[in-house]
Amino acid sequence: MELTLQKKVVLGLQHTMAMFGATILVPIITGLDIGVTLLAAGFGTLLFHLVTKQMVPVFLGSSFAFIPPILSATSEGYSWEGIGAGIIGAAVIYIAMSILITFVGTDVVRRIFPPVVTGPIIMVIGVTLAAVAIASARTNWWLAIVSLLATIIAAIYFKGLFKMLPILTGFVVGYLVAIATGNVEFEAVTNAKWIGLPEFTFGLGNIEWGAIVLIAPVAFVTMIEHVGDILANGRVVGRDFFKEPGLNRTLLGDGIATMFAGLIGGPPNTTYSENTGVLAVTRVYDPFIIRIGAVFAIALGLIPKLSALLTTVPSSVLGGLEIILFGMIAAVGLRTLVEGEVDFKRSRNMIVAGVIAVFGLGIGAFEQVNTLVGGIEGYTNIVRIGDVTVSGLALAAVAGVAANLILPMDTEEVEVAMPSETKSST
C-alpha cells in the first residue's frame, strides 16, 4: 500500500520519539550538550543513509557504551575538546575496520567477536554503569522509584506505540511528579531562546592523547552492538544487509556519523534497536521514513528551550530510568551467551569470560574504593599503565579479544563436576 506524505511524516515522528528518551539521557548523564546531541543523531542518521545507499532503515542515536570512558575522562580533567578528539579516534577505528572488512570479508568480525567475547563485554558495560544509576537514584529515592515503576508498567502492560516507549513514559511521569512536588526549577528555561544554535565544542580544537586512549578503544565494544543491530534489522525487514549494501558500508556509515558527532561536540553514535522495534510493530520498512525522523531530531536540536527544559530534570528521576536501562544492558550480555550456546564447561571459555569480567569490573571497583577512601566524590573506571591511562572497559575488551584469539579452540577439555554432581561424603 502506498503511503501518503502525511502518513510518512507521522511515522517519521514516531521514530524520533522512539530514539529520543535514550539519546538525550547520554548527554544528561555525561554533561554534553543536549541540542548538539540531537543534531549529531539527526545528521549522523542522514550520513549513515547516504553511505549505505539509502537502503538500511536504521536510526542512529547516542551510545551508552561510551558513558564510562567519558565520565572517566571528565574526572581526569580532560577538556570537552579533548573528549571530542577521543570520539573522533573511535570513529577512525570504525572506518579502519570497514576498510579491513572490504578486503577480508565479514568472517574476520565473527572470529574477533564471537559470543564468548561479546556477551561478557556487554554485561560489563551494564554492571559498570550500575554505580552511576545508584548515585543518581539516591539523591531522591522515592522520585527514582516513581520513574522506575512507570517504566516497568509501560513496558509490561501498555499496548502499541506506548509499549515501545517505556523509557520516555517513565521519564515523563517521573518529571511531572517532580514538578508537582516542587523539585524542579525553571529559571534556565525562562532565560533560554526558542530558536538558536546549541553550544558546539569542536573535537579537533584540543587533541589530548590521554582522552583518546581512554575513549577510542571502546569502538571495539560498540562494533559488537552494531553487528547485532544490523543482523536484527535485516531479519525484521527480510533482507541480508551484510551482503547489500554490506557490513563494510554500515560500519563506515556509523564511523562517519560518529566522527561528525565528535567534531561538533556530541556523543558517539550507534545503531538503535528501539527503532528496529518500531519497524517490527508498524511493518513499514521504508528508509525514507527514518530520514524524516532524522530531520525531526535536527529540528529539536535547534530549540534551546527544549535543551534547557531537559536540564531541569532531577537526577533521581534519571536514576530510576538508568536502573532499567543499565540492568537491561547486562541482561542482553547474558542473552548473548545463551543464544550463542557458549559452553562454560570448556576451560578456554571460562578463561576468556573471566579475564573480561576481572579487568572490566575489578578496575572500576578498585578505583571507586580509592575514591571513597580519599574522600572525593566522582566516577572513575581507569587504570594507569606507565604514563598511559586506559579505561577498564577498553582494557577488558582488548584482553578478551586477545585471549579468545590466542587460546586454541581444539584443546582437550577436562570437565569439572558441579556441586550437584558430586557424591555426598556423609
ABEGO torsion letter per residue (X at the ends): XBBBAAAAAAAAAAAAAAAAAAAAAAAAAAGBBAAAAAAAAAAAAAAAAAAAGGABBBBBBBBAAAAAAAAAAAAAGBBAAAAAAAAAAAAAAAAAAAAAAAAAEAAAAAAABBAAAAAAAAAAAAAAAAAAAAAAAAABAAAAAAAAAAAAAAAAABBEAAAAAAAAAAAAAAAAAAAAAGABBAAAAAABBABEBBBBBBAAABBBAAAAAAAAAAAAAAAAAAAAAAAAAAAAAGBBAAAOAEAAAAAAAAAAAAAAAAAAGBBBBBBBAAAAAAAAAAGBABAAAAAAAAAAAAAAAABAAAAAAAAABBAAAAAAAAAAAAAAAAAAAAAAAAAAGBBAABAAAAAAAAAAAAAAAAAAAAAAAAAAAAGBBEBBBBBBBEABBBBAAAAAAAAAAAAAAABBAABBBBBBBBAAABBBAX
